[in-house]
């Protein structure tokens, strides 16, 4: 892309010394690139800003309003021009006028934007930032009236929606049942990530976990009871591990393999009598230092499992035959 002439209102390509061929020849003849006829016309034409008596220079504006337009993008005609000072005057006097409040303040009251001072003083800038942080007024609605859930599309009463606080109290867009379904789906998809985060948080903040459990003891107990009723197999395996630790029995080499194998043989018939199985038995009892590995598990019915007890397989089978 070629550079253009540096003279105002000239878009011709550069010829030499950053100006076009026409202005280069004019400067060689007259010593300047200004048009004397245009300059005399501009001197006679007043500035187009309201209530400004200065003569227009470029774009129909005086030098003061032109600098203001370049610096702020607005003429700010309601602020008198005499309150604004040129940068050269500010460098000499050490003060300048704020573009918002139009008060003469020292240069130390203005922040920097790179190498140049900002046009607004720090006080006006802080007021503008504070106004941005104030929440905008929202249209108040009747939170007790029923409205339609965005997920299921059913009109439900306000009690079916949870209350959230975003720039004031408001009802959630989804009803409680749809919200639970969405949370359940999210947990099923990101189960590994959530479990890893829970383990990290438990190791990172053990005192917070203990303090929360102490403050919500009844809630923890109720959650444990619900979890045991909902996941009986998990509770049964936890009982095996606790009993093995208590009796000093060897722990399983692979807990995941033990869990998968126990779920696989649950639908098999009883290994001792052939009846439908409802429990998992240890061939060598845990009280006899039996292992919790998959090769020590066998399906059993409600009759054979308590009848066998902690006796060996050979003694139990001989007792059944006798």
Buried (B, 14 or more C-beta within 10 A) or exposed (E): EEEBBEBEEEEBEBBEEEBBEBBBEBBEEEEEBBBEEEEEEBEEEEBEBEEBEBEBBEEBBBBBBBBBBEBBEEBBEEBEBEBBBEEEEBEEEEBBBBBBBBBBBEEEBBEEEEEEBBBBBBBBBEEEEEEEEEEEEEEEEEEEEEBEBEBEEEEBEEEBBEEEEEEEEBBBBBBBBBBEBEEEEEEEEEEEEEEEEEEEEEEEEEEEEEEEEEEEEEEEEEEEEEEEEEEEEEBEBEEBBEEBEEEEBEEBEEEEEBBEBBEEBEEEBBBBEEBEBEBBBBBBBBBEEBBBBBEBBBBBBEEBBEBBEEBBBEEBEEEEEE
